[in-house]
Every structure is written in structure tokens, then in C-alpha cells.
């Protein structure tokens, strides 16, 4: 693994920032927060399956950051068709007259994902369609989108990839076998990419327990009583983080020293 690096000028470069899973929760917060922080004149490409919600995010972003260009595209990384990925970025760049030569940096944020079936234990995973759909969205789609991103922006010098990870990627939770496995696989994929491509800055960021729709699903759908109670207790004790609090920490991490490919949690100490 590469040695620790510090990217103190990351937000001070004219960038093209791609956020997949941008229509709500952490993805929405990342989109708007990054738009406020990145150099004026940057380009934001927001991807999501939910076109209506995506347009609401675009309206908010443009209202708060009128000098940033915001482009939205309805996109589902769970659709396993090669053309779904191959022509995605070239089409966006061409139709919006984006000049790659004017960009100093490209940033890819992988925030899209699904909890999958958390109503069953490992031994009950018998439906091949459900298992395949989970890994298509959480793993295969992420890998294919990432490769399409790197190919489309290969001539832009500086590249940053942020994978929204989870504690579940390094710690198992009962009845969460699909989600934990998917998050672990994504982390390892990006750790491997960091080894192969030392010039790309890569971060696996675990945002902590945030007050999002996903948390509600965890409390209501987890099959395991202990796992379910853990999330109920987090809510009742005031232990949930706001998305903004977590993404502010992500911004701090991105301007600190960290090893490319590292898994860094919200609660980890930042190295300056």
C-alpha cells in the first residue's frame, strides 16, 4: 500500500465531481456540500435512479451554488447491460459541451447501494435472484461504473475516488450477510485499485450511524433482535449523526494525511 498522502488542495482545483446515489441522504448532502467547497466553475454530475428527487437536489445545489454547473442523469447501476456503463460519461460530456482540457481534477463518489434482504440469516439465503441483485447493485455495478469513469476521464491528470463504506464492511452483523459482504467486497476492490494505481487518491469512508431512510429500514426490517435493538437504541439515545455532520468530517479527512485505499471511519482520529 502507498504511504500516507495529504491533499490539502483537493477542493481548490477546477473539478468534475460525479456522485452516484445523489438523490437523497448522504449522496444529496455530499453533492451540495462539495458544490460549496470546490472551486467555482466546477462541474457536478449527479446520478440516481430517482429522477424527480434528483431534480430537487439540482434545484437546491444551483440555488446555493449558482456558479457551479450541475448535470443530472437518471442511472441505475444495477442494470447489468454493458451499454448502461460504456457510453454514460461520453454522452454526458458531449451533450453538455464539457471541456476535459479545462479540468484539473475528476472526483468519483460511490454512494449508491442497497441494504438488500436483512430479513434472513445466512442459512436462509436460498433465492439466487435476490442474492444476485444485491451484488449487482452493491458490487458489480460499482466496479463497472468506476471503470467507465476512469476510461472517460483518463486524460485528466488528478483523480480522486471516494467509496462510501460502512462499519459493516469490516464487522459482521447478524442477518446482514448480504450487506456486510457487499461492503467488504467494495472496500477490497478499492484497496486493490489503490495498489495498482498509486497516482489515484482513493478513500473508503465509513460515515457512521446517520439519520437517513436506511436507518429506519435497519430498525424495522432486521431479522436479528440484537441487531434491530442496536439501531433502536441508537435512535432513542440520540446517537445518530446528521448527514451534514458526517460529510463535514469526510471533508476534513480529504484534506488530512491518509493512506490511499484506507478505510477511515467517522470516529477515527484524523492525522494532520
C-alpha positions in Angstrom: 0.0 0.0 0.0 1.2 3.5 -0.7 2.4 5.8 2.0 0.2 8.5 3.6 -0.5 11.5 1.4 -2.1 14.9 2.1 -4.4 16.5 -0.4 -4.8 20.0 1.0 -5.6 21.5 -2.4 -8.2 19.0 -3.4 -11.1 21.5 -3.1 -9.1 24.2 -4.7 -9.0 22.6 -8.2 -11.4 23.1 -11.0 -13.1 19.7 -10.9 -15.7 17.4 -12.4 -17.4 15.7 -9.5 -19.5 12.6 -10.1 -21.9 11.5 -7.3 -23.7 8.2 -7.8 -26.7 7.8 -5.4 -27.1 11.6 -5.2 -30.9 11.9 -4.8 -31.2 11.6 -1.0 -29.4 11.1 2.3 -25.7 11.1 2.3 -25.4 11.4 -1.5 -27.6 14.6 -1.5 -25.5 16.0 1.3 -22.2 15.2 -0.4 -23.4 16.9 -3.6 -24.4 20.1 -2.0 -21.5 20.3 0.5 -18.9 19.6 -2.2 -20.5 22.2 -4.5 -20.0 24.8 -1.8 -16.3 23.7 -1.3 -15.0 23.1 -4.7 -13.5 25.8 -6.9 -16.1 27.9 -8.7 -16.7 26.7 -12.3 -16.6 23.1 -11.4 -18.9 20.5 -12.9 -21.2 18.3 -10.9 -22.7 15.2 -12.5 -25.4 13.7 -10.2 -26.6 10.1 -10.9 -29.6 8.3 -9.4 -32.5 6.0 -10.2 -34.9 8.6 -8.8 -35.1 11.4 -11.5 -37.7 13.5 -9.6 -35.7 13.5 -6.4 -32.5 14.2 -8.4 -34.0 17.3 -9.9 -34.9 18.6 -6.4 -31.2 18.2 -5.4 -30.2 20.0 -8.5 -32.5 22.9 -7.7 -31.0 23.1 -4.2 -27.5 22.9 -5.4 -28.0 25.6 -8.1 -29.7 27.9 -5.6 -26.8 27.7 -3.1 -24.0 27.4 -5.7 -25.1 29.2 -8.9 -21.6 29.3 -10.2 -21.3 25.6 -10.4 -22.5 23.6 -13.4 -24.9 20.8 -12.3 -25.9 18.0 -14.6 -28.3 15.2 -13.7 -28.8 11.8 -15.2 -31.2 9.0 -14.4 -28.9 6.0 -14.0 -29.3 2.5 -12.4 -26.1 0.7 -11.7 -28.0 -2.4 -11.0 -28.8 -2.8 -14.7 -26.3 -5.3 -16.0 -26.0 -4.2 -19.6 -22.6 -3.1 -20.9 -24.1 -0.1 -22.8 -25.5 1.1 -19.5 -21.9 1.9 -18.4 -19.8 2.2 -21.6 -21.4 5.3 -23.1 -22.6 7.0 -19.9 -19.9 9.6 -19.4 -19.0 10.3 -23.0 -22.7 11.1 -23.7 -22.9 13.5 -20.7 -19.6 15.2 -21.7 -20.6 15.6 -25.3 -24.2 16.7 -24.8 -23.2 19.3 -22.2 -20.1 20.6 -24.0 -17.8 19.8 -21.1 -14.1 20.6 -22.0 -11.9 18.0 -20.3 -8.9 20.1 -21.1 -10.2 22.8 -18.7 -10.4 20.3 -15.8 -7.6 20.0 -13.2 -9.2 17.1 -11.4 -12.0 14.5 -11.5 -13.7 13.0 -8.5 -15.9 9.9 -8.3 -18.1 9.4 -5.3 -19.7 5.9 -5.0 -22.7 6.4 -2.7 -25.3 4.2 -4.4 -26.2 0.9 -2.8 -28.9 -1.2 -1.2 -29.3 -2.9 2.2 -30.6 -6.0 0.4 -32.5 -8.6 2.3 -31.9 -8.2 6.0 -34.9 -10.2 7.0 -33.0 -13.5 6.8 -30.0 -15.2 8.3 -27.1 -16.7 6.2 -28.6 -20.2 6.2 -31.8 -18.8 4.8 -30.3 -17.2 1.7 -31.8 -19.5 -0.9 -33.2 -17.1 -3.5 -30.5 -16.7 -6.3 -32.3 -13.7 -7.8 -32.2 -11.7 -4.6 -28.6 -12.6 -3.9 -27.6 -11.7 -7.4 -29.5 -8.4 -7.4 -27.8 -7.4 -4.2 -24.3 -8.0 -5.6 -25.2 -6.5 -8.9 -26.1 -3.2 -7.3 -23.6 -3.0 -4.5 -20.5 -4.6 -6.1 -20.7 -5.3 -9.8 -22.4 -2.0 -10.7 -19.9 -0.1 -8.7 -16.9 -1.8 -10.4 -18.3 -1.2 -13.9 -19.2 2.4 -13.2 -15.8 3.0 -11.7 -14.1 1.6 -14.8 -16.3 3.7 -17.1 -15.3 6.8 -15.1 -11.6 6.1 -15.3 -11.8 5.4 -19.1 -13.9 8.5 -19.8 -11.6 10.8 -17.8 -8.3 9.1 -18.5 -6.7 12.3 -19.8 -7.5 14.4 -16.7 -4.4 14.4 -14.6 -5.6 14.3 -11.0 -8.2 11.7 -9.9 -9.9 11.0 -6.6 -12.3 8.1 -5.8 -14.4 8.1 -2.7 -16.3 4.9 -1.8 -18.9 5.3 0.9 -18.2 2.3 3.0 -19.6 1.2 6.4 -18.6 -0.4 9.7 -20.4 -3.4 8.2 -17.6 -3.8 5.7 -15.2 -4.8 8.4 -17.5 -6.0 11.2 -20.3 -8.6 10.7 -23.9 -8.0 11.9 -26.3 -10.9 12.3 -28.9 -11.0 9.5 -26.9 -8.6 7.4 -24.8 -11.1 5.4 -25.5 -9.6 2.0 -24.9 -6.0 3.0 -21.8 -6.8 5.0 -20.4 -9.0 2.2 -21.0 -6.3 -0.4 -19.4 -3.5 1.6 -16.4 -5.7 2.3 -16.0 -6.6 -1.3 -16.2 -2.9 -2.3 -13.5 -2.0 0.2 -11.2 -4.6 -1.0 -11.8 -3.7 -4.7 -10.7 -0.1 -4.0 -7.8 -1.2 -1.8 -6.6 -3.2 -4.7 -7.1 -0.3 -7.2 -5.1 1.9 -4.8 -2.2 -0.6 -5.1 -2.5 -0.8 -8.9 -2.9 2.9 -9.5 -0.8 4.8 -7.0 -1.5 8.1 -8.8 -5.2 7.9 -7.9 -6.2 9.1 -4.4 -8.7 6.6 -3.0 -10.7 6.7 0.2 -13.1 4.1 1.8 -15.1 6.3 4.1 -17.5 4.8 6.7 -19.9 7.7 7.6 -21.1 6.3 11.0 -24.7 5.9 12.0 -26.6 8.6 10.2 -30.2 9.7 10.4 -31.3 8.5 7.0 -34.0 6.4 5.5 -31.6 3.5 5.6 -31.5 3.7 9.4 -35.3 3.4 9.5 -35.1 0.3 7.5 -32.5 -1.1 9.8 -34.8 -0.6 12.8 -37.8 -2.1 11.1 -36.5 -4.9 8.9 -33.5 -6.5 10.6 -34.4 -10.1 11.4 -31.9 -10.4 14.3 -33.3 -9.0 17.5 -29.9 -7.8 18.8 -29.1 -6.1 15.6 -32.6 -4.4 15.4 -32.3 -3.3 19.1 -28.9 -1.8 18.5 -30.4 0.6 15.9 -33.4 1.3 18.0 -31.1 2.2 20.9 -29.0 4.5 18.7 -32.2 6.4 17.8 -33.6 6.6 21.3 -30.2 7.7 22.9 -29.6 10.5 20.3 -26.7 8.6 18.9 -27.5 9.1 15.3 -25.4 11.6 13.3 -26.8 14.1 10.9 -25.7 13.6 7.3 -24.1 17.0 7.4 -22.0 16.2 10.5 -20.6 13.1 8.8 -19.9 14.7 5.5 -18.2 17.6 7.2 -15.9 15.0 8.7 -15.4 13.5 5.3 -14.2 16.9 4.0 -11.7 17.1 6.9 -10.4 13.6 6.1 -9.9 14.5 2.5 -7.6 17.4 3.5 -5.7 15.3 6.0 -3.0 12.7 5.7 -4.2 9.2 4.9 -3.1 6.1 3.0 -4.7 5.8 -0.4 -7.2 2.9 -0.2 -7.6 3.2 3.6 -10.8 2.5 5.4 -11.5 5.5 7.6 -14.5 5.7 10.0 -16.3 8.9 11.2 -15.0 8.1 14.7 -11.4 7.7 13.6 -8.8 10.3 14.6 -7.7 12.5 11.7 -3.9 12.8 11.0 -2.9 16.3 10.0 
